[in-house]
Amino acid sequence: MRPFIAPLLAVCAVAFATTAAGAQELKIGYVNSDRLMSDSAPAKAAQARLKAEFSKRERDLAEMDARLKAASDKLKRDEPTLSEPERNRRQRELVEQDRDYQRRRREFQEDVNQRRNEELASVVERANRAIKQIFDSEKYDLIVQDAVFFSPRVDITDKVIGALNNTPAPAAAGK
């Protein structure tokens, strides 16, 4: 049996050397999606657009909430001196105002979420194009996003952010 061990070891050594040599040629990159969505110029511009678009409605809701709380506090203060019909009327008004506030708040959140998703989809699309361009131009074998562990030497997030910051936004259709 001993004569078979030496050739077997030689085959294993060649296979290992071939695998090790192939692994050294593998070019891998890592991109941190969270950083892309917070640090890139397109992501910051999207956040600014959302803030500008929804800040007035947010202020209006805050004012409506403050008025509702003030009316509730006033009712609590005045309750001992109010007649039964007046107290019931004011409680109904307060309930109606609260329903209106809750409805507007829900609509606001739905609108914000929808617009945020639209804006983020645009940023993700641009980021994917930038990643693909880097992948092709620098001949990567693999680029991954959101890895659990990674070495800083394979992190190309700054490179992708730079590409995103220097790439003009595509013309928006219908805007």
VEXSEDREN-260813 format. One record per residue: residue number from 1; x, y, z of N, C-alpha, C in turn. Coordinates in Angstrom, 1 decimal. Example, Ala and Ser with C-alpha at 12.3 -4.5 7.8 and 13.67 -1.06 7.14 Angstrom:
  num     n_x     n_y     n_z    ca_x    ca_y    ca_z     c_x     c_y     c_z
    1    13.2    -5.7     7.8    12.3    -4.5     7.8    13.2    -3.3     7.8
    2    12.8    -2.2     7.1    13.7    -1.1     7.1    12.9     0.0     7.9
//
This chain:
  num     n_x     n_y     n_z    ca_x    ca_y    ca_z     c_x     c_y     c_z
    1     0.8    -1.2     0.0     0.0     0.0     0.0     0.9     1.3     0.0
    2     2.0     1.2     0.5     2.9     2.4     0.6     3.2     3.0    -0.7
    3     3.3     2.2    -1.8     3.6     2.9    -3.1     2.5     3.8    -3.5
    4     1.3     3.6    -3.1     0.2     4.5    -3.5     0.1     5.8    -2.7
    5     0.8     5.9    -1.5     0.7     7.1    -0.7     1.5     8.2    -1.3
    6     2.6     8.0    -1.8     3.4     9.1    -2.4     2.7     9.7    -3.6
    7     2.2     8.9    -4.6     1.5     9.6    -5.7     0.2    10.3    -5.2
    8    -0.5     9.7    -4.2    -1.7    10.4    -3.7    -1.3    11.7    -3.1
    9    -0.2    11.8    -2.3     0.2    13.0    -1.7     0.6    14.0    -2.7
   10     1.2    13.6    -3.8     1.7    14.5    -4.9     0.4    15.1    -5.6
   11    -0.6    14.3    -5.8    -1.8    14.8    -6.4    -2.5    15.8    -5.5
   12    -2.6    15.5    -4.2    -3.2    16.4    -3.3    -2.4    17.7    -3.2
   13    -1.1    17.6    -3.2    -0.3    18.9    -3.2    -0.5    19.7    -4.4
   14    -0.6    19.1    -5.6    -0.8    19.8    -6.9    -2.2    20.4    -6.8
   15    -3.2    19.7    -6.4    -4.6    20.2    -6.3    -4.6    21.4    -5.3
   16    -3.9    21.3    -4.2    -3.9    22.4    -3.2    -3.2    23.6    -3.8
   17    -2.1    23.4    -4.4    -1.4    24.5    -5.0    -2.2    25.2    -6.1
   18    -2.9    24.4    -6.9    -3.7    25.0    -7.9    -4.9    25.8    -7.3
   19    -5.5    25.3    -6.3    -6.6    26.0    -5.6    -6.0    27.3    -4.9
   20    -4.9    27.2    -4.3    -4.3    28.4    -3.6    -4.0    29.4    -4.7
   21    -3.4    29.0    -5.8    -3.1    30.0    -6.8    -4.3    30.6    -7.4
   22    -5.4    29.9    -7.6    -6.6    30.4    -8.1    -7.3    31.4    -7.1
   23    -7.1    31.1    -5.8    -7.7    31.9    -4.8    -7.0    33.3    -4.7
   24    -5.7    33.3    -5.0    -5.0    34.6    -5.0    -5.4    35.5    -6.2
   25    -5.9    34.9    -7.2    -6.3    35.7    -8.4    -7.7    36.2    -8.2
   26    -8.5    35.7    -7.3    -9.9    36.1    -7.1    -9.9    37.6    -6.5
   27   -10.6    38.5    -7.2   -10.7    39.8    -6.7   -12.2    40.1    -6.2
   28   -12.2    40.4    -4.9   -13.5    40.5    -4.2   -13.6    41.9    -3.6
   29   -14.8    42.5    -3.7   -15.1    43.8    -3.1   -16.3    43.8    -2.2
   30   -16.3    44.7    -1.3   -17.5    44.7    -0.3   -18.0    46.2    -0.3
   31   -19.3    46.3    -0.3   -20.0    47.6    -0.3   -20.9    47.7     0.9
   32   -20.8    48.7     1.7   -21.7    48.9     2.8   -22.9    49.7     2.4
   33   -24.0    49.1     2.2   -25.3    49.7     1.7   -25.7    50.9     2.6
   34   -25.6    50.7     3.9   -26.1    51.7     4.9   -25.3    53.0     4.6
   35   -24.0    52.9     4.5   -23.1    54.0     4.2   -23.5    54.7     2.9
   36   -23.8    53.9     1.9   -24.2    54.5     0.6   -25.5    55.3     0.8
   37   -26.4    54.8     1.6   -27.7    55.5     1.7   -27.6    56.6     2.7
   38   -26.5    56.8     3.4   -26.4    57.9     4.3   -25.4    58.9     3.9
   39   -24.3    58.5     3.3   -23.1    59.4     3.0   -23.0    59.9     1.6
   40   -23.7    59.2     0.6   -23.6    59.7    -0.8   -24.4    60.9    -1.1
   41   -23.9    61.7    -2.0   -24.6    62.9    -2.4   -26.1    62.6    -2.9
   42   -26.3    61.6    -3.7   -27.7    61.4    -4.1   -28.6    61.0    -3.0
   43   -28.1    60.3    -2.0   -28.9    59.9    -0.8   -29.2    61.2     0.0
   44   -28.2    62.0     0.2   -28.4    63.3     0.9   -29.4    64.2     0.2
   45   -29.3    64.2    -1.1   -30.2    65.1    -1.9   -31.7    64.5    -1.8
   46   -31.8    63.2    -1.8   -33.1    62.6    -1.7   -33.7    62.9    -0.3
   47   -32.9    62.9     0.7   -33.4    63.2     2.1   -33.8    64.7     2.1
   48   -33.1    65.6     1.5   -33.4    67.0     1.5   -34.7    67.2     0.7
   49   -34.9    66.5    -0.4   -36.2    66.6    -1.1   -37.3    66.2    -0.3
   50   -37.2    65.1     0.4   -38.3    64.6     1.3   -38.6    65.6     2.4
   51   -37.6    66.1     3.0   -37.8    67.1     4.1   -38.5    68.3     3.5
   52   -38.1    68.8     2.4   -38.7    70.0     1.8   -40.2    69.7     1.5
   53   -40.4    68.5     0.9   -41.7    68.2     0.5   -42.7    68.0     1.6
   54   -42.2    67.5     2.8   -43.2    67.1     3.8   -43.1    67.9     5.1
   55   -42.2    68.9     5.1   -42.0    69.7     6.4   -43.2    70.5     6.7
   56   -43.9    71.1     5.7   -45.1    71.9     6.1   -46.2    71.0     6.7
   57   -46.4    69.9     6.1   -47.5    69.0     6.6   -47.1    68.5     8.0
   58   -45.8    68.2     8.2   -45.4    67.8     9.5   -45.6    68.9    10.6
   59   -45.3    70.1    10.2   -45.6    71.3    11.1   -47.1    71.4    11.4
   60   -47.9    71.3    10.3   -49.3    71.4    10.5   -49.8    70.3    11.5
   61   -49.3    69.1    11.3   -49.7    68.0    12.2   -49.3    68.3    13.7
   62   -48.1    68.8    13.8   -47.6    69.1    15.2   -48.5    70.2    15.8
   63   -48.9    71.2    15.0   -49.8    72.3    15.5   -51.2    71.7    15.9
   64   -51.7    70.8    15.0   -53.0    70.2    15.3   -52.9    69.3    16.6
   65   -51.8    68.6    16.8   -51.6    67.8    18.0   -51.6    68.8    19.2
   66   -50.9    69.9    19.1   -50.8    70.8    20.2   -52.2    71.4    20.6
   67   -53.0    71.7    19.5   -54.3    72.2    19.7   -55.2    71.2    20.4
   68   -55.1    69.9    20.0   -55.8    68.8    20.5   -55.5    68.6    22.0
   69   -54.2    68.7    22.3   -53.8    68.5    23.7   -54.3    69.7    24.6
   70   -54.3    70.9    24.0   -54.8    72.1    24.7   -56.3    72.0    25.0
   71   -57.0    71.5    24.0   -58.5    71.4    24.1   -58.8    70.3    25.2
   72   -58.0    69.2    25.2   -58.2    68.2    26.2   -57.9    68.7    27.6
   73   -56.8    69.4    27.7   -56.5    70.0    29.0   -57.6    71.0    29.5
   74   -58.1    71.8    28.6   -59.1    72.8    28.9   -60.4    72.0    29.4
   75   -60.7    71.0    28.7   -61.9    70.2    29.1   -61.7    69.6    30.5
   76   -60.5    69.1    30.8   -60.3    68.5    32.1   -60.4    69.6    33.2
   77   -59.9    70.8    32.9   -60.0    71.9    33.8   -61.4    72.4    34.1
   78   -62.2    72.5    32.9   -63.5    73.0    33.0   -64.6    72.0    33.4
   79   -64.2    70.7    33.3   -65.2    69.6    33.5   -66.1    69.8    34.8
   80   -65.5    70.1    35.9   -66.3    70.2    37.1   -67.4    71.3    37.0
   81   -67.2    72.3    36.2   -68.2    73.4    36.2   -69.1    73.3    35.0
   82   -68.9    72.3    34.1   -69.7    72.2    32.9   -71.0    71.5    33.2
   83   -72.0    71.9    32.5   -73.3    71.1    32.5   -73.1    69.8    31.8
   84   -73.9    68.8    32.0   -73.8    67.5    31.4   -73.9    67.6    29.9
   85   -74.9    68.3    29.3   -74.9    68.4    27.8   -73.7    69.1    27.2
   86   -73.2    70.1    27.9   -72.0    70.9    27.4   -70.8    70.0    27.5
   87   -70.6    69.2    28.6   -69.5    68.3    28.7   -69.5    67.3    27.6
   88   -70.7    66.7    27.3   -70.8    65.7    26.3   -70.5    66.2    24.9
   89   -71.0    67.5    24.7   -70.7    68.1    23.4   -69.2    68.3    23.2
   90   -68.5    68.8    24.2   -67.1    69.1    24.1   -66.3    67.7    24.0
   91   -66.8    66.7    24.6   -66.1    65.4    24.5   -66.2    64.8    23.1
   92   -67.5    65.0    22.5   -67.7    64.5    21.2   -66.8    65.3    20.2
   93   -66.7    66.6    20.4   -65.8    67.4    19.5   -64.4    67.0    19.6
   94   -64.0    66.7    20.8   -62.6    66.3    21.1   -62.3    64.9    20.4
   95   -63.3    64.0    20.5   -63.1    62.7    19.9   -63.1    62.9    18.3
   96   -63.9    63.7    17.8   -63.9    64.0    16.3   -62.6    64.6    15.9
   97   -62.1    65.5    16.7   -60.8    66.2    16.3   -59.7    65.1    16.4
   98   -59.7    64.3    17.4   -58.7    63.2    17.5   -58.7    62.3    16.4
   99   -59.9    61.9    15.9   -60.1    61.0    14.8   -59.5    61.7    13.5
  100   -59.8    62.9    13.3   -59.3    63.7    12.2   -57.8    63.7    12.2
  101   -57.2    64.0    13.4   -55.8    64.1    13.6   -55.2    62.7    13.3
  102   -55.7    61.6    13.8   -55.2    60.3    13.6   -55.2    59.9    12.1
  103   -56.3    60.3    11.4   -56.5    60.0    10.0   -55.4    60.8     9.2
  104   -55.2    62.0     9.5   -54.2    62.8     8.8   -52.8    62.3     9.1
  105   -52.6    61.9    10.3   -51.3    61.4    10.7   -51.0    60.1     9.9
  106   -51.9    59.2     9.8   -51.8    58.0     9.0   -51.5    58.3     7.5
  107   -52.3    59.2     7.0   -52.1    59.6     5.6   -50.7    60.1     5.3
  108   -50.3    61.0     6.3   -49.0    61.6     6.2   -47.9    60.5     6.2
  109   -48.0    59.6     7.1   -47.0    58.5     7.2   -47.0    57.6     5.9
  110   -48.2    57.3     5.4   -48.2    56.6     4.2   -47.6    57.3     3.0
  111   -47.9    58.6     2.9   -47.3    59.4     1.8   -45.8    59.5     2.0
  112   -45.3    59.7     3.2   -43.8    59.8     3.4   -43.2    58.5     3.1
  113   -43.8    57.4     3.5   -43.2    56.1     3.2   -43.1    55.8     1.7
  114   -44.2    56.1     1.0   -44.3    55.9    -0.4   -43.2    56.7    -1.1
  115   -43.1    58.0    -0.8   -42.1    58.9    -1.4   -40.7    58.4    -1.0
  116   -40.5    58.0     0.2   -39.1    57.6     0.6   -38.7    56.3    -0.2
  117   -39.7    55.4    -0.4   -39.4    54.2    -1.2   -39.0    54.6    -2.6
  118   -39.7    55.6    -3.2   -39.4    56.0    -4.5   -38.0    56.6    -4.6
  119   -37.7    57.5    -3.7   -36.4    58.2    -3.7   -35.3    57.1    -3.4
  120   -35.5    56.2    -2.5   -34.5    55.2    -2.2   -34.3    54.3    -3.4
  121   -35.3    54.0    -4.1   -35.2    53.1    -5.3   -34.4    53.8    -6.3
  122   -34.5    55.1    -6.5   -33.7    55.8    -7.4   -32.2    55.8    -7.0
  123   -31.9    56.0    -5.7   -30.6    56.0    -5.3   -30.0    54.6    -5.4
  124   -30.7    53.5    -5.1   -30.3    52.2    -5.2   -29.9    51.8    -6.7
  125   -30.8    52.3    -7.6   -30.5    52.0    -9.0   -29.2    52.7    -9.4
  126   -29.0    53.9    -9.0   -27.8    54.6    -9.4   -26.6    53.9    -8.7
  127   -26.7    53.5    -7.5   -25.6    52.8    -6.8   -25.3    51.5    -7.5
  128   -26.3    50.8    -7.9   -26.0    49.5    -8.6   -25.3    49.8    -9.9
  129   -25.7    50.8   -10.6   -25.0    51.2   -11.9   -23.5    51.5   -11.6
  130   -23.3    52.3   -10.5   -21.9    52.6   -10.1   -21.1    51.4    -9.7
  131   -21.7    50.5    -9.0   -21.0    49.3    -8.6   -20.7    48.4    -9.8
  132   -21.7    48.3   -10.7   -21.4    47.5   -11.9   -20.3    48.1   -12.8
  133   -20.3    49.4   -12.8   -19.2    50.1   -13.6   -17.8    49.8   -13.0
  134   -17.7    49.9   -11.6   -16.5    49.5   -10.9   -16.1    48.1   -11.1
  135   -17.2    47.2   -11.0   -17.0    45.8   -11.2   -16.4    45.5   -12.6
  136   -16.9    46.1   -13.6   -16.4    45.9   -15.0   -15.0    46.5   -15.2
  137   -14.9    47.8   -14.8   -13.6    48.5   -15.1   -12.4    48.0   -14.4
  138   -12.7    47.5   -13.1   -11.5    47.0   -12.3   -11.5    45.5   -12.3
  139   -12.3    44.9   -13.1   -12.3    43.4   -13.3   -12.4    42.6   -11.9
  140   -13.4    42.9   -11.2   -13.7    42.2   -10.0   -14.4    40.9   -10.3
  141   -14.2    39.9    -9.5   -14.8    38.6    -9.7   -16.1    38.5    -8.9
  142   -16.2    39.3    -7.8   -17.3    39.3    -6.9   -17.4    40.6    -6.1
  143   -18.5    41.2    -6.0   -18.8    42.3    -5.1   -20.0    42.0    -4.3
  144   -19.9    42.0    -3.0   -21.0    41.7    -2.1   -21.4    42.9    -1.3
  145   -22.6    42.9    -0.9   -23.1    44.0    -0.1   -23.6    43.4     1.3
  146   -23.5    44.1     2.3   -24.0    43.8     3.6   -23.5    42.4     4.1
  147   -22.2    42.2     4.2   -21.6    41.0     4.7   -21.6    41.1     6.2
  148   -21.5    40.0     6.9   -21.5    40.0     8.3   -20.0    40.4     8.8
  149   -19.0    39.8     8.1   -17.7    40.1     8.4   -17.0    40.4     7.1
  150   -16.0    41.3     7.1   -15.3    41.7     5.9   -14.0    42.3     6.4
  151   -13.0    42.2     5.5   -11.7    42.9     5.7   -11.7    44.3     5.1
  152   -11.2    45.3     5.8   -11.2    46.6     5.3   -10.5    46.7     3.9
  153    -9.6    45.8     3.6    -8.9    45.9     2.3    -9.8    45.5     1.2
  154   -10.9    44.9     1.4   -11.9    44.6     0.3   -13.0    45.6     0.3
  155   -13.1    46.5     1.2   -14.2    47.5     1.3   -14.0    48.6     0.2
  156   -14.9    48.6    -0.7   -14.8    49.6    -1.8   -16.0    50.6    -1.7
  157   -16.5    50.7    -0.5   -17.7    51.7    -0.3   -17.3    53.1    -0.6
  158   -16.1    53.6    -0.2   -15.7    54.9    -0.5   -15.6    55.2    -2.0
  159   -15.1    54.1    -2.7   -14.9    54.2    -4.1   -16.3    54.4    -4.8
  160   -17.3    53.6    -4.3   -18.6    53.7    -4.9   -19.3    55.0    -4.6
  161   -19.1    55.5    -3.3   -19.6    56.8    -2.9   -19.0    57.9    -3.8
  162   -17.7    57.8    -4.1   -17.1    58.8    -4.9   -17.7    58.7    -6.3
  163   -17.9    57.5    -6.9   -18.5    57.4    -8.2   -19.9    58.0    -8.2
  164   -20.7    57.7    -7.2   -22.0    58.2    -7.1   -22.0    59.8    -7.0
  165   -21.1    60.3    -6.2   -21.1    61.8    -6.0   -20.6    62.5    -7.3
  166   -19.9    61.8    -8.2   -19.4    62.4    -9.4   -20.3    62.1   -10.6
  167   -21.3    61.3   -10.4   -22.2    60.9   -11.5   -23.5    61.8   -11.5
  168   -23.7    62.5   -12.6   -25.0    63.3   -12.6   -26.2    62.4   -12.6
  169   -27.3    63.0   -12.0   -28.5    62.2   -11.9   -29.1    62.1   -13.3
  170   -29.7    60.9   -13.6   -30.4    60.8   -14.9   -31.6    61.7   -14.9
  171   -32.0    62.2   -16.1   -33.1    63.0   -16.3   -34.4    62.3   -15.9
  172   -35.2    62.9   -15.0   -36.4    62.3   -14.5   -37.5    62.4   -15.6
  173   -38.1    61.3   -15.8   -39.2    61.2   -16.8   -40.4    61.9   -16.3
  174   -41.0    62.8   -17.0   -42.2    63.4   -16.6   -42.1    64.5   -15.6
  175   -40.9    64.9   -15.2   -40.7    66.0   -14.2   -40.2    67.2   -14.8
//
